[in-house]
Amino acid sequence: MLTGMKTIRKMRDMHTYKCTNTFHIPTILDSGMVSEEEYMTIQEGSLWGLVDEDEMEYYSTIDEEIILTSENLVIEISKEIFEKYFKIIE
């Protein structure tokens, strides 16, 4: 799920991950609730990095979730979705 736009400091995991297929995730409303009507499209070919574990404290995460950043976007997805839609390129 989209956790909102954040400025991300230096990431320890210097790998870059590429989205292999376009998919959609629900957005988070300003109220903090998951939208049942608004979805964000994660585009095939988009590049993402893992959020530094020091940054994790800024996000509400659940075990087994992966937090990725691309430019000013941050998403939180399951490990299953991560393994299905992303591959390491660096």
PDB file of N, CA, C and O in Angstrom:
ATOM      1  N   MET A   1       0.833  -1.178   0.000  1.00  0.00           N
ATOM      2  CA  MET A   1       0.000   0.000   0.000  1.00  0.00           C
ATOM      3  C   MET A   1       0.875   1.237   0.000  1.00  0.00           C
ATOM      4  O   MET A   1       2.000   1.208   0.497  1.00  0.00           O
ATOM      5  N   LEU A   2       0.383   2.281  -0.534  1.00  0.00           N
ATOM      6  CA  LEU A   2       1.130   3.537  -0.597  1.00  0.00           C
ATOM      7  C   LEU A   2       1.108   4.172   0.776  1.00  0.00           C
ATOM      8  O   LEU A   2       0.040   4.366   1.357  1.00  0.00           O
ATOM      9  N   THR A   3       2.285   4.501   1.303  1.00  0.00           N
ATOM     10  CA  THR A   3       2.339   5.079   2.637  1.00  0.00           C
ATOM     11  C   THR A   3       2.478   6.589   2.593  1.00  0.00           C
ATOM     12  O   THR A   3       2.584   7.220   3.644  1.00  0.00           O
ATOM     13  N   GLY A   4       2.480   7.174   1.437  1.00  0.00           N
ATOM     14  CA  GLY A   4       2.568   8.624   1.329  1.00  0.00           C
ATOM     15  C   GLY A   4       3.880   9.051   0.721  1.00  0.00           C
ATOM     16  O   GLY A   4       4.794   8.244   0.550  1.00  0.00           O
ATOM     17  N   MET A   5       3.968  10.326   0.396  1.00  0.00           N
ATOM     18  CA  MET A   5       5.204  10.856  -0.166  1.00  0.00           C
ATOM     19  C   MET A   5       6.115  11.293   0.966  1.00  0.00           C
ATOM     20  O   MET A   5       5.687  12.026   1.857  1.00  0.00           O
ATOM     21  N   LYS A   6       7.343  10.859   0.943  1.00  0.00           N
ATOM     22  CA  LYS A   6       8.332  11.187   1.965  1.00  0.00           C
ATOM     23  C   LYS A   6       9.653  11.488   1.283  1.00  0.00           C
ATOM     24  O   LYS A   6       9.908  11.016   0.175  1.00  0.00           O
ATOM     25  N   THR A   7      10.487  12.268   1.936  1.00  0.00           N
ATOM     26  CA  THR A   7      11.847  12.469   1.463  1.00  0.00           C
ATOM     27  C   THR A   7      12.694  11.390   2.117  1.00  0.00           C
ATOM     28  O   THR A   7      12.689  11.254   3.341  1.00  0.00           O
ATOM     29  N   ILE A   8      13.403  10.642   1.332  1.00  0.00           N
ATOM     30  CA  ILE A   8      14.175   9.510   1.830  1.00  0.00           C
ATOM     31  C   ILE A   8      15.647   9.894   1.903  1.00  0.00           C
ATOM     32  O   ILE A   8      16.214  10.425   0.948  1.00  0.00           O
ATOM     33  N   ARG A   9      16.258   9.616   3.056  1.00  0.00           N
ATOM     34  CA  ARG A   9      17.695   9.840   3.195  1.00  0.00           C
ATOM     35  C   ARG A   9      18.450   8.683   2.541  1.00  0.00           C
ATOM     36  O   ARG A   9      17.835   7.778   1.978  1.00  0.00           O
ATOM     37  N   LYS A  10      19.740   8.710   2.613  1.00  0.00           N
ATOM     38  CA  LYS A  10      20.608   7.698   2.017  1.00  0.00           C
ATOM     39  C   LYS A  10      20.146   6.286   2.381  1.00  0.00           C
ATOM     40  O   LYS A  10      19.823   6.009   3.536  1.00  0.00           O
ATOM     41  N   MET A  11      20.116   5.412   1.404  1.00  0.00           N
ATOM     42  CA  MET A  11      19.732   4.028   1.631  1.00  0.00           C
ATOM     43  C   MET A  11      20.978   3.165   1.755  1.00  0.00           C
ATOM     44  O   MET A  11      21.921   3.331   0.982  1.00  0.00           O
ATOM     45  N   ARG A  12      20.998   2.244   2.720  1.00  0.00           N
ATOM     46  CA  ARG A  12      22.127   1.322   2.868  1.00  0.00           C
ATOM     47  C   ARG A  12      22.121   0.280   1.767  1.00  0.00           C
ATOM     48  O   ARG A  12      23.173  -0.059   1.226  1.00  0.00           O
ATOM     49  N   ASP A  13      20.930  -0.239   1.423  1.00  0.00           N
ATOM     50  CA  ASP A  13      20.805  -1.225   0.357  1.00  0.00           C
ATOM     51  C   ASP A  13      20.960  -0.469  -0.956  1.00  0.00           C
ATOM     52  O   ASP A  13      20.047   0.237  -1.383  1.00  0.00           O
ATOM     53  N   MET A  14      22.099  -0.617  -1.583  1.00  0.00           N
ATOM     54  CA  MET A  14      22.381   0.160  -2.777  1.00  0.00           C
ATOM     55  C   MET A  14      21.861  -0.529  -4.044  1.00  0.00           C
ATOM     56  O   MET A  14      22.121  -0.059  -5.151  1.00  0.00           O
ATOM     57  N   HIS A  15      21.138  -1.625  -3.890  1.00  0.00           N
ATOM     58  CA  HIS A  15      20.581  -2.308  -5.044  1.00  0.00           C
ATOM     59  C   HIS A  15      19.399  -1.529  -5.592  1.00  0.00           C
ATOM     60  O   HIS A  15      18.683  -0.841  -4.864  1.00  0.00           O
ATOM     61  N   THR A  16      19.221  -1.659  -6.883  1.00  0.00           N
ATOM     62  CA  THR A  16      18.063  -1.086  -7.541  1.00  0.00           C
ATOM     63  C   THR A  16      17.199  -2.239  -8.025  1.00  0.00           C
ATOM     64  O   THR A  16      17.705  -3.245  -8.524  1.00  0.00           O
ATOM     65  N   TYR A  17      15.894  -2.080  -7.872  1.00  0.00           N
ATOM     66  CA  TYR A  17      14.946  -3.109  -8.271  1.00  0.00           C
ATOM     67  C   TYR A  17      14.059  -2.556  -9.376  1.00  0.00           C
ATOM     68  O   TYR A  17      13.604  -1.414  -9.314  1.00  0.00           O
ATOM     69  N   LYS A  18      13.822  -3.379 -10.383  1.00  0.00           N
ATOM     70  CA  LYS A  18      13.008  -2.977 -11.523  1.00  0.00           C
ATOM     71  C   LYS A  18      11.674  -3.714 -11.479  1.00  0.00           C
ATOM     72  O   LYS A  18      11.628  -4.924 -11.259  1.00  0.00           O
ATOM     73  N   CYS A  19      10.595  -2.974 -11.691  1.00  0.00           N
ATOM     74  CA  CYS A  19       9.272  -3.578 -11.754  1.00  0.00           C
ATOM     75  C   CYS A  19       9.163  -4.338 -13.079  1.00  0.00           C
ATOM     76  O   CYS A  19       9.426  -3.774 -14.142  1.00  0.00           O
ATOM     77  N   THR A  20       8.781  -5.599 -13.018  1.00  0.00           N
ATOM     78  CA  THR A  20       8.746  -6.442 -14.217  1.00  0.00           C
ATOM     79  C   THR A  20       7.387  -6.476 -14.901  1.00  0.00           C
ATOM     80  O   THR A  20       7.302  -6.852 -16.070  1.00  0.00           O
ATOM     81  N   ASN A  21       6.325  -6.095 -14.205  1.00  0.00           N
ATOM     82  CA  ASN A  21       4.971  -6.045 -14.771  1.00  0.00           C
ATOM     83  C   ASN A  21       4.194  -4.937 -14.076  1.00  0.00           C
ATOM     84  O   ASN A  21       4.337  -4.738 -12.869  1.00  0.00           O
ATOM     85  N   THR A  22       3.385  -4.226 -14.822  1.00  0.00           N
ATOM     86  CA  THR A  22       2.545  -3.173 -14.241  1.00  0.00           C
ATOM     87  C   THR A  22       1.532  -3.803 -13.292  1.00  0.00           C
ATOM     88  O   THR A  22       0.942  -4.839 -13.599  1.00  0.00           O
ATOM     89  N   PHE A  23       1.331  -3.163 -12.122  1.00  0.00           N
ATOM     90  CA  PHE A  23       0.301  -3.612 -11.180  1.00  0.00           C
ATOM     91  C   PHE A  23      -0.236  -2.403 -10.433  1.00  0.00           C
ATOM     92  O   PHE A  23       0.309  -1.306 -10.550  1.00  0.00           O
ATOM     93  N   HIS A  24      -1.297  -2.598  -9.671  1.00  0.00           N
ATOM     94  CA  HIS A  24      -1.968  -1.506  -8.977  1.00  0.00           C
ATOM     95  C   HIS A  24      -2.033  -1.801  -7.483  1.00  0.00           C
ATOM     96  O   HIS A  24      -2.198  -2.947  -7.066  1.00  0.00           O
ATOM     97  N   ILE A  25      -1.900  -0.737  -6.684  1.00  0.00           N
ATOM     98  CA  ILE A  25      -2.049  -0.851  -5.236  1.00  0.00           C
ATOM     99  C   ILE A  25      -2.973   0.264  -4.755  1.00  0.00           C
ATOM    100  O   ILE A  25      -2.994   1.347  -5.339  1.00  0.00           O
ATOM    101  N   PRO A  26      -3.735   0.004  -3.697  1.00  0.00           N
ATOM    102  CA  PRO A  26      -4.621   1.063  -3.184  1.00  0.00           C
ATOM    103  C   PRO A  26      -3.806   2.190  -2.569  1.00  0.00           C
ATOM    104  O   PRO A  26      -2.735   1.957  -2.007  1.00  0.00           O
ATOM    105  N   THR A  27      -4.316   3.411  -2.676  1.00  0.00           N
ATOM    106  CA  THR A  27      -3.649   4.554  -2.066  1.00  0.00           C
ATOM    107  C   THR A  27      -4.132   4.723  -0.634  1.00  0.00           C
ATOM    108  O   THR A  27      -5.166   4.185  -0.237  1.00  0.00           O
ATOM    109  N   ILE A  28      -3.360   5.480   0.127  1.00  0.00           N
ATOM    110  CA  ILE A  28      -3.723   5.818   1.497  1.00  0.00           C
ATOM    111  C   ILE A  28      -4.257   7.247   1.480  1.00  0.00           C
ATOM    112  O   ILE A  28      -3.603   8.158   0.971  1.00  0.00           O
ATOM    113  N   LEU A  29      -5.429   7.431   2.032  1.00  0.00           N
ATOM    114  CA  LEU A  29      -6.044   8.756   2.084  1.00  0.00           C
ATOM    115  C   LEU A  29      -5.375   9.600   3.159  1.00  0.00           C
ATOM    116  O   LEU A  29      -4.651   9.069   4.002  1.00  0.00           O
ATOM    117  N   ASP A  30      -5.610  10.912   3.139  1.00  0.00           N
ATOM    118  CA  ASP A  30      -5.055  11.802   4.157  1.00  0.00           C
ATOM    119  C   ASP A  30      -5.481  11.375   5.559  1.00  0.00           C
ATOM    120  O   ASP A  30      -4.778  11.642   6.534  1.00  0.00           O
ATOM    121  N   SER A  31      -6.617  10.720   5.657  1.00  0.00           N
ATOM    122  CA  SER A  31      -7.127  10.255   6.949  1.00  0.00           C
ATOM    123  C   SER A  31      -6.364   9.035   7.460  1.00  0.00           C
ATOM    124  O   SER A  31      -6.535   8.628   8.609  1.00  0.00           O
ATOM    125  N   GLY A  32      -5.513   8.447   6.596  1.00  0.00           N
ATOM    126  CA  GLY A  32      -4.768   7.253   6.979  1.00  0.00           C
ATOM    127  C   GLY A  32      -5.476   5.961   6.604  1.00  0.00           C
ATOM    128  O   GLY A  32      -4.932   4.874   6.802  1.00  0.00           O
ATOM    129  N   MET A  33      -6.672   6.069   6.071  1.00  0.00           N
ATOM    130  CA  MET A  33      -7.438   4.888   5.669  1.00  0.00           C
ATOM    131  C   MET A  33      -7.049   4.476   4.248  1.00  0.00           C
ATOM    132  O   MET A  33      -6.646   5.305   3.432  1.00  0.00           O
ATOM    133  N   VAL A  34      -7.179   3.180   3.972  1.00  0.00           N
ATOM    134  CA  VAL A  34      -6.921   2.668   2.632  1.00  0.00           C
ATOM    135  C   VAL A  34      -8.115   3.002   1.753  1.00  0.00           C
ATOM    136  O   VAL A  34      -9.259   2.745   2.130  1.00  0.00           O
ATOM    137  N   SER A  35      -7.855   3.569   0.593  1.00  0.00           N
ATOM    138  CA  SER A  35      -8.923   3.920  -0.340  1.00  0.00           C
ATOM    139  C   SER A  35      -9.447   2.670  -1.023  1.00  0.00           C
ATOM    140  O   SER A  35      -8.671   1.811  -1.442  1.00  0.00           O
ATOM    141  N   GLU A  36     -10.756   2.572  -1.133  1.00  0.00           N
ATOM    142  CA  GLU A  36     -11.359   1.474  -1.879  1.00  0.00           C
ATOM    143  C   GLU A  36     -11.618   1.881  -3.321  1.00  0.00           C
ATOM    144  O   GLU A  36     -12.036   1.057  -4.135  1.00  0.00           O
ATOM    145  N   GLU A  37     -11.370   3.159  -3.644  1.00  0.00           N
ATOM    146  CA  GLU A  37     -11.671   3.671  -4.978  1.00  0.00           C
ATOM    147  C   GLU A  37     -10.443   4.179  -5.731  1.00  0.00           C
ATOM    148  O   GLU A  37     -10.438   4.199  -6.962  1.00  0.00           O
ATOM    149  N   GLU A  38      -9.415   4.583  -5.011  1.00  0.00           N
ATOM    150  CA  GLU A  38      -8.232   5.164  -5.657  1.00  0.00           C
ATOM    151  C   GLU A  38      -7.074   4.176  -5.611  1.00  0.00           C
ATOM    152  O   GLU A  38      -6.747   3.616  -4.564  1.00  0.00           O
ATOM    153  N   TYR A  39      -6.467   3.980  -6.771  1.00  0.00           N
ATOM    154  CA  TYR A  39      -5.336   3.066  -6.873  1.00  0.00           C
ATOM    155  C   TYR A  39      -4.169   3.764  -7.547  1.00  0.00           C
ATOM    156  O   TYR A  39      -4.348   4.639  -8.394  1.00  0.00           O
ATOM    157  N   MET A  40      -2.973   3.360  -7.154  1.00  0.00           N
ATOM    158  CA  MET A  40      -1.755   3.858  -7.773  1.00  0.00           C
ATOM    159  C   MET A  40      -1.241   2.774  -8.707  1.00  0.00           C
ATOM    160  O   MET A  40      -1.247   1.592  -8.365  1.00  0.00           O
ATOM    161  N   THR A  41      -0.798   3.181  -9.880  1.00  0.00           N
ATOM    162  CA  THR A  41      -0.242   2.232 -10.836  1.00  0.00           C
ATOM    163  C   THR A  41       1.266   2.211 -10.682  1.00  0.00           C
ATOM    164  O   THR A  41       1.923   3.251 -10.745  1.00  0.00           O
ATOM    165  N   ILE A  42       1.805   1.030 -10.483  1.00  0.00           N
ATOM    166  CA  ILE A  42       3.252   0.833 -10.462  1.00  0.00           C
ATOM    167  C   ILE A  42       3.613   0.336 -11.854  1.00  0.00           C
ATOM    168  O   ILE A  42       3.232  -0.765 -12.250  1.00  0.00           O
ATOM    169  N   GLN A  43       4.345   1.154 -12.584  1.00  0.00           N
ATOM    170  CA  GLN A  43       4.619   0.894 -13.991  1.00  0.00           C
ATOM    171  C   GLN A  43       5.742  -0.118 -14.206  1.00  0.00           C
ATOM    172  O   GLN A  43       6.759  -0.098 -13.513  1.00  0.00           O
ATOM    173  N   GLU A  44       5.538  -0.990 -15.167  1.00  0.00           N
ATOM    174  CA  GLU A  44       6.591  -1.899 -15.613  1.00  0.00           C
ATOM    175  C   GLU A  44       7.794  -1.053 -16.029  1.00  0.00           C
ATOM    176  O   GLU A  44       7.641  -0.058 -16.738  1.00  0.00           O
ATOM    177  N   GLY A  45       8.976  -1.444 -15.594  1.00  0.00           N
ATOM    178  CA  GLY A  45      10.198  -0.723 -15.930  1.00  0.00           C
ATOM    179  C   GLY A  45      10.595   0.340 -14.925  1.00  0.00           C
ATOM    180  O   GLY A  45      11.707   0.863 -14.989  1.00  0.00           O
ATOM    181  N   SER A  46       9.692   0.677 -13.981  1.00  0.00           N
ATOM    182  CA  SER A  46      10.052   1.686 -12.976  1.00  0.00           C
ATOM    183  C   SER A  46      11.108   1.122 -12.032  1.00  0.00           C
ATOM    184  O   SER A  46      11.143  -0.079 -11.766  1.00  0.00           O
ATOM    185  N   LEU A  47      11.972   2.012 -11.529  1.00  0.00           N
ATOM    186  CA  LEU A  47      13.097   1.615 -10.684  1.00  0.00           C
ATOM    187  C   LEU A  47      12.833   2.017  -9.236  1.00  0.00           C
ATOM    188  O   LEU A  47      12.333   3.108  -8.965  1.00  0.00           O
ATOM    189  N   TRP A  48      13.175   1.126  -8.313  1.00  0.00           N
ATOM    190  CA  TRP A  48      12.889   1.298  -6.893  1.00  0.00           C
ATOM    191  C   TRP A  48      14.077   0.866  -6.057  1.00  0.00           C
ATOM    192  O   TRP A  48      14.892   0.057  -6.502  1.00  0.00           O
ATOM    193  N   GLY A  49      14.182   1.402  -4.842  1.00  0.00           N
ATOM    194  CA  GLY A  49      15.199   0.992  -3.869  1.00  0.00           C
ATOM    195  C   GLY A  49      14.519   0.672  -2.553  1.00  0.00           C
ATOM    196  O   GLY A  49      13.444   1.195  -2.259  1.00  0.00           O
ATOM    197  N   LEU A  50      15.147  -0.188  -1.758  1.00  0.00           N
ATOM    198  CA  LEU A  50      14.619  -0.502  -0.435  1.00  0.00           C
ATOM    199  C   LEU A  50      14.863   0.663   0.507  1.00  0.00           C
ATOM    200  O   LEU A  50      15.898   1.324   0.429  1.00  0.00           O
ATOM    201  N   VAL A  51      13.922   0.915   1.389  1.00  0.00           N
ATOM    202  CA  VAL A  51      14.092   1.966   2.392  1.00  0.00           C
ATOM    203  C   VAL A  51      15.077   1.473   3.442  1.00  0.00           C
ATOM    204  O   VAL A  51      14.980   0.336   3.903  1.00  0.00           O
ATOM    205  N   ASP A  52      16.021   2.324   3.818  1.00  0.00           N
ATOM    206  CA  ASP A  52      17.020   2.032   4.842  1.00  0.00           C
ATOM    207  C   ASP A  52      16.340   1.619   6.137  1.00  0.00           C
ATOM    208  O   ASP A  52      15.314   2.191   6.505  1.00  0.00           O
ATOM    209  N   GLU A  53      16.895   0.635   6.832  1.00  0.00           N
ATOM    210  CA  GLU A  53      16.255   0.198   8.081  1.00  0.00           C
ATOM    211  C   GLU A  53      16.189   1.309   9.121  1.00  0.00           C
ATOM    212  O   GLU A  53      15.315   1.274   9.987  1.00  0.00           O
ATOM    213  N   ASP A  54      17.087   2.297   9.065  1.00  0.00           N
ATOM    214  CA  ASP A  54      16.984   3.439   9.977  1.00  0.00           C
ATOM    215  C   ASP A  54      15.755   4.275   9.665  1.00  0.00           C
ATOM    216  O   ASP A  54      15.225   4.951  10.546  1.00  0.00           O
ATOM    217  N   GLU A  55      15.294   4.235   8.412  1.00  0.00           N
ATOM    218  CA  GLU A  55      14.109   4.977   7.994  1.00  0.00           C
ATOM    219  C   GLU A  55      12.825   4.252   8.397  1.00  0.00           C
ATOM    220  O   GLU A  55      11.762   4.868   8.457  1.00  0.00           O
ATOM    221  N   MET A  56      12.913   2.960   8.671  1.00  0.00           N
ATOM    222  CA  MET A  56      11.727   2.165   8.945  1.00  0.00           C
ATOM    223  C   MET A  56      10.899   2.728  10.084  1.00  0.00           C
ATOM    224  O   MET A  56       9.675   2.590  10.075  1.00  0.00           O
ATOM    225  N   GLU A  57      11.533   3.361  11.067  1.00  0.00           N
ATOM    226  CA  GLU A  57      10.793   3.900  12.201  1.00  0.00           C
ATOM    227  C   GLU A  57       9.799   4.979  11.781  1.00  0.00           C
ATOM    228  O   GLU A  57       8.864   5.277  12.523  1.00  0.00           O
ATOM    229  N   TYR A  58       9.987   5.560  10.613  1.00  0.00           N
ATOM    230  CA  TYR A  58       9.082   6.603  10.150  1.00  0.00           C
ATOM    231  C   TYR A  58       7.815   6.039   9.504  1.00  0.00           C
ATOM    232  O   TYR A  58       6.875   6.778   9.209  1.00  0.00           O
ATOM    233  N   TYR A  59       7.801   4.755   9.294  1.00  0.00           N
ATOM    234  CA  TYR A  59       6.686   4.139   8.600  1.00  0.00           C
ATOM    235  C   TYR A  59       5.994   3.119   9.486  1.00  0.00           C
ATOM    236  O   TYR A  59       6.625   2.448  10.303  1.00  0.00           O
ATOM    237  N   SER A  60       4.694   3.018   9.307  1.00  0.00           N
ATOM    238  CA  SER A  60       3.907   2.006   9.998  1.00  0.00           C
ATOM    239  C   SER A  60       4.007   0.736   9.173  1.00  0.00           C
ATOM    240  O   SER A  60       3.403   0.648   8.103  1.00  0.00           O
ATOM    241  N   THR A  61       4.758  -0.252   9.649  1.00  0.00           N
ATOM    242  CA  THR A  61       4.953  -1.459   8.854  1.00  0.00           C
ATOM    243  C   THR A  61       4.460  -2.687   9.595  1.00  0.00           C
ATOM    244  O   THR A  61       4.344  -2.703  10.821  1.00  0.00           O
ATOM    245  N   ILE A  62       4.181  -3.689   8.827  1.00  0.00           N
ATOM    246  CA  ILE A  62       3.757  -4.984   9.345  1.00  0.00           C
ATOM    247  C   ILE A  62       4.850  -5.963   8.978  1.00  0.00           C
ATOM    248  O   ILE A  62       5.471  -5.822   7.925  1.00  0.00           O
ATOM    249  N   ASP A  63       5.106  -6.964   9.830  1.00  0.00           N
ATOM    250  CA  ASP A  63       6.091  -7.977   9.474  1.00  0.00           C
ATOM    251  C   ASP A  63       5.752  -8.538   8.109  1.00  0.00           C
ATOM    252  O   ASP A  63       4.584  -8.637   7.732  1.00  0.00           O
ATOM    253  N   GLU A  64       6.785  -8.901   7.379  1.00  0.00           N
ATOM    254  CA  GLU A  64       6.640  -9.470   6.055  1.00  0.00           C
ATOM    255  C   GLU A  64       6.316  -8.424   4.985  1.00  0.00           C
ATOM    256  O   GLU A  64       5.999  -8.791   3.854  1.00  0.00           O
ATOM    257  N   GLU A  65       6.386  -7.151   5.308  1.00  0.00           N
ATOM    258  CA  GLU A  65       6.148  -6.098   4.326  1.00  0.00           C
ATOM    259  C   GLU A  65       7.487  -5.548   3.831  1.00  0.00           C
ATOM    260  O   GLU A  65       8.473  -5.519   4.568  1.00  0.00           O
ATOM    261  N   ILE A  66       7.501  -5.121   2.594  1.00  0.00           N
ATOM    262  CA  ILE A  66       8.680  -4.523   1.973  1.00  0.00           C
ATOM    263  C   ILE A  66       8.338  -3.061   1.688  1.00  0.00           C
ATOM    264  O   ILE A  66       7.271  -2.765   1.151  1.00  0.00           O
ATOM    265  N   ILE A  67       9.239  -2.152   2.044  1.00  0.00           N
ATOM    266  CA  ILE A  67       9.019  -0.736   1.769  1.00  0.00           C
ATOM    267  C   ILE A  67      10.031  -0.303   0.710  1.00  0.00           C
ATOM    268  O   ILE A  67      11.242  -0.432   0.891  1.00  0.00           O
ATOM    269  N   LEU A  68       9.506   0.211  -0.393  1.00  0.00           N
ATOM    270  CA  LEU A  68      10.329   0.642  -1.517  1.00  0.00           C
ATOM    271  C   LEU A  68      10.124   2.126  -1.775  1.00  0.00           C
ATOM    272  O   LEU A  68       9.071   2.684  -1.464  1.00  0.00           O
ATOM    273  N   THR A  69      11.139   2.757  -2.346  1.00  0.00           N
ATOM    274  CA  THR A  69      11.036   4.167  -2.710  1.00  0.00           C
ATOM    275  C   THR A  69      11.493   4.355  -4.150  1.00  0.00           C
ATOM    276  O   THR A  69      12.409   3.688  -4.631  1.00  0.00           O
ATOM    277  N   SER A  70      10.822   5.286  -4.819  1.00  0.00           N
ATOM    278  CA  SER A  70      11.177   5.672  -6.178  1.00  0.00           C
ATOM    279  C   SER A  70      10.896   7.157  -6.299  1.00  0.00           C
ATOM    280  O   SER A  70       9.744   7.585  -6.218  1.00  0.00           O
ATOM    281  N   GLU A  71      11.950   7.946  -6.493  1.00  0.00           N
ATOM    282  CA  GLU A  71      11.834   9.399  -6.496  1.00  0.00           C
ATOM    283  C   GLU A  71      11.189   9.838  -5.186  1.00  0.00           C
ATOM    284  O   GLU A  71      11.759   9.574  -4.128  1.00  0.00           O
ATOM    285  N   ASN A  72      10.031  10.492  -5.201  1.00  0.00           N
ATOM    286  CA  ASN A  72       9.395  10.950  -3.960  1.00  0.00           C
ATOM    287  C   ASN A  72       8.258  10.050  -3.511  1.00  0.00           C
ATOM    288  O   ASN A  72       7.462  10.449  -2.661  1.00  0.00           O
ATOM    289  N   LEU A  73       8.162   8.854  -4.056  1.00  0.00           N
ATOM    290  CA  LEU A  73       7.091   7.934  -3.678  1.00  0.00           C
ATOM    291  C   LEU A  73       7.611   6.835  -2.776  1.00  0.00           C
ATOM    292  O   LEU A  73       8.747   6.382  -2.914  1.00  0.00           O
ATOM    293  N   VAL A  74       6.772   6.416  -1.858  1.00  0.00           N
ATOM    294  CA  VAL A  74       7.085   5.295  -0.988  1.00  0.00           C
ATOM    295  C   VAL A  74       5.902   4.346  -1.040  1.00  0.00           C
ATOM    296  O   VAL A  74       4.754   4.764  -0.885  1.00  0.00           O
ATOM    297  N   ILE A  75       6.185   3.062  -1.259  1.00  0.00           N
ATOM    298  CA  ILE A  75       5.123   2.060  -1.233  1.00  0.00           C
ATOM    299  C   ILE A  75       5.473   0.980  -0.231  1.00  0.00           C
ATOM    300  O   ILE A  75       6.644   0.729   0.052  1.00  0.00           O
ATOM    301  N   GLU A  76       4.458   0.354   0.291  1.00  0.00           N
ATOM    302  CA  GLU A  76       4.616  -0.770   1.206  1.00  0.00           C
ATOM    303  C   GLU A  76       3.842  -1.927   0.604  1.00  0.00           C
ATOM    304  O   GLU A  76       2.628  -1.844   0.413  1.00  0.00           O
ATOM    305  N   ILE A  77       4.561  -3.023   0.302  1.00  0.00           N
ATOM    306  CA  ILE A  77       3.945  -4.170  -0.346  1.00  0.00           C
ATOM    307  C   ILE A  77       4.372  -5.444   0.371  1.00  0.00           C
ATOM    308  O   ILE A  77       5.341  -5.446   1.132  1.00  0.00           O
ATOM    309  N   SER A  78       3.649  -6.514   0.125  1.00  0.00           N
ATOM    310  CA  SER A  78       3.991  -7.803   0.727  1.00  0.00           C
ATOM    311  C   SER A  78       5.231  -8.380   0.047  1.00  0.00           C
ATOM    312  O   SER A  78       5.562  -8.013  -1.080  1.00  0.00           O
ATOM    313  N   LYS A  79       5.908  -9.287   0.747  1.00  0.00           N
ATOM    314  CA  LYS A  79       7.057  -9.959   0.150  1.00  0.00           C
ATOM    315  C   LYS A  79       6.629 -10.742  -1.085  1.00  0.00           C
ATOM    316  O   LYS A  79       7.381 -10.847  -2.054  1.00  0.00           O
ATOM    317  N   GLU A  80       5.426 -11.286  -1.046  1.00  0.00           N
ATOM    318  CA  GLU A  80       4.902 -12.043  -2.186  1.00  0.00           C
ATOM    319  C   GLU A  80       4.798 -11.152  -3.431  1.00  0.00           C
ATOM    320  O   GLU A  80       5.221 -11.551  -4.516  1.00  0.00           O
ATOM    321  N   ILE A  81       4.244  -9.966  -3.275  1.00  0.00           N
ATOM    322  CA  ILE A  81       4.124  -9.017  -4.405  1.00  0.00           C
ATOM    323  C   ILE A  81       5.522  -8.595  -4.861  1.00  0.00           C
ATOM    324  O   ILE A  81       5.795  -8.531  -6.059  1.00  0.00           O
ATOM    325  N   PHE A  82       6.409  -8.306  -3.897  1.00  0.00           N
ATOM    326  CA  PHE A  82       7.779  -7.906  -4.224  1.00  0.00           C
ATOM    327  C   PHE A  82       8.460  -8.970  -5.076  1.00  0.00           C
ATOM    328  O   PHE A  82       9.053  -8.658  -6.110  1.00  0.00           O
ATOM    329  N   GLU A  83       8.376 -10.226  -4.643  1.00  0.00           N
ATOM    330  CA  GLU A  83       9.033 -11.310  -5.371  1.00  0.00           C
ATOM    331  C   GLU A  83       8.397 -11.545  -6.737  1.00  0.00           C
ATOM    332  O   GLU A  83       9.079 -11.966  -7.671  1.00  0.00           O
ATOM    333  N   LYS A  84       7.113 -11.282  -6.862  1.00  0.00           N
ATOM    334  CA  LYS A  84       6.402 -11.487  -8.125  1.00  0.00           C
ATOM    335  C   LYS A  84       6.686 -10.394  -9.145  1.00  0.00           C
ATOM    336  O   LYS A  84       6.789 -10.682 -10.338  1.00  0.00           O
ATOM    337  N   TYR A  85       6.817  -9.124  -8.694  1.00  0.00           N
ATOM    338  CA  TYR A  85       6.860  -7.995  -9.609  1.00  0.00           C
ATOM    339  C   TYR A  85       8.187  -7.246  -9.684  1.00  0.00           C
ATOM    340  O   TYR A  85       8.298  -6.297 -10.460  1.00  0.00           O
ATOM    341  N   PHE A  86       9.194  -7.633  -8.911  1.00  0.00           N
ATOM    342  CA  PHE A  86      10.455  -6.904  -8.932  1.00  0.00           C
ATOM    343  C   PHE A  86      11.641  -7.843  -9.100  1.00  0.00           C
ATOM    344  O   PHE A  86      11.644  -8.972  -8.608  1.00  0.00           O
ATOM    345  N   LYS A  87      12.659  -7.336  -9.818  1.00  0.00           N
ATOM    346  CA  LYS A  87      13.925  -8.079  -9.928  1.00  0.00           C
ATOM    347  C   LYS A  87      15.061  -7.110  -9.684  1.00  0.00           C
ATOM    348  O   LYS A  87      14.965  -5.924 -10.000  1.00  0.00           O
ATOM    349  N   ILE A  88      16.141  -7.630  -9.117  1.00  0.00           N
ATOM    350  CA  ILE A  88      17.311  -6.808  -8.822  1.00  0.00           C
ATOM    351  C   ILE A  88      18.054  -6.517 -10.129  1.00  0.00           C
ATOM    352  O   ILE A  88      18.218  -7.405 -10.965  1.00  0.00           O
ATOM    353  N   ILE A  89      18.498  -5.276 -10.301  1.00  0.00           N
ATOM    354  CA  ILE A  89      19.264  -4.950 -11.500  1.00  0.00           C
ATOM    355  C   ILE A  89      20.651  -4.413 -11.174  1.00  0.00           C
ATOM    356  O   ILE A  89      21.489  -4.318 -12.072  1.00  0.00           O
ATOM    357  N   GLU A  90      20.925  -4.055  -9.912  1.00  0.00           N
ATOM    358  CA  GLU A  90      22.266  -3.582  -9.513  1.00  0.00           C
ATOM    359  C   GLU A  90      22.656  -4.250  -8.223  1.00  0.00           C
ATOM    360  O   GLU A  90      23.744  -4.001  -7.704  1.00  0.00           O
TER     361      GLU A  90
END
